[in-house]
Amino acid sequence: MKTLLLTVTLLAIALTAHADDRRDRCERHELHNYIIERQQIGAVQGVPTSRMIIGRREVDIYPNGLMFEGNSVVGIKPR
């Protein structure tokens, strides 16, 4: 009886230690800040004046007219 209990306990510990914690990956993805990254590389100055949300896409529009999705320029808004 003790052998069976010890085996089940060790198996449970081994399976729990082997499990992958997927929450960690999601948190890292959510904390990615493209606005700060664009400012650090010198692509823009300041913060976006507006944001267009089209489905899942989020387009930031800056005062100089540049439009960014993530770190990619997707257009220039005419003044």
C-alpha positions in Angstrom: 0.0 0.0 0.0 2.8 2.4 0.9 4.6 1.6 -2.3 1.5 2.4 -4.4 1.0 5.7 -2.6 4.6 6.6 -3.0 4.5 5.7 -6.7 1.4 7.8 -7.3 2.8 10.7 -5.4 6.1 10.7 -7.3 4.2 10.3 -10.6 2.0 13.3 -9.8 5.0 15.4 -8.9 6.8 14.5 -12.1 3.8 15.3 -14.3 3.3 18.7 -12.6 6.9 19.6 -12.9 6.8 18.7 -16.6 3.7 20.8 -17.3 4.2 23.9 -19.5 3.1 27.3 -18.1 1.5 29.0 -21.1 0.3 32.0 -19.1 3.9 33.4 -19.1 4.0 33.6 -22.9 0.7 35.5 -23.1 1.7 38.0 -20.5 4.9 38.8 -22.4 2.9 39.3 -25.6 0.5 41.7 -23.9 3.2 43.8 -22.4 4.8 44.6 -25.7 4.5 48.4 -26.2 5.0 49.5 -29.8 4.5 53.2 -28.9 7.6 53.3 -26.6 9.6 51.1 -29.1 8.8 53.6 -31.9 9.9 56.5 -29.7 13.2 54.8 -28.7 14.3 54.1 -32.3 13.4 57.7 -33.3 10.7 57.0 -35.8 8.3 59.4 -34.1 8.2 61.9 -31.3 5.4 62.0 -28.7 2.4 59.9 -28.5 -0.3 59.1 -31.1 -3.1 61.5 -31.4 -5.7 58.9 -32.4 -6.1 55.2 -33.0 -8.2 53.5 -35.6 -9.5 50.0 -34.8 -10.5 47.9 -37.8 -11.4 44.4 -36.8 -8.3 43.2 -35.0 -6.0 45.8 -36.5 -5.0 48.8 -34.4 -3.5 51.7 -36.4 -1.9 54.6 -34.4 -2.0 58.0 -36.1 0.7 60.6 -35.1 0.5 64.4 -35.4 2.9 64.3 -38.4 0.4 62.1 -40.3 2.4 58.8 -40.1 0.1 55.7 -39.5 1.6 52.7 -37.8 0.4 49.1 -37.2 2.8 47.5 -34.7 6.2 48.7 -35.9 5.2 49.0 -39.6 4.2 52.2 -41.4 0.9 51.5 -43.1 0.3 54.9 -44.6 0.4 58.7 -44.3 -2.7 60.6 -43.5 -3.1 63.7 -45.6 -3.3 67.0 -43.6 
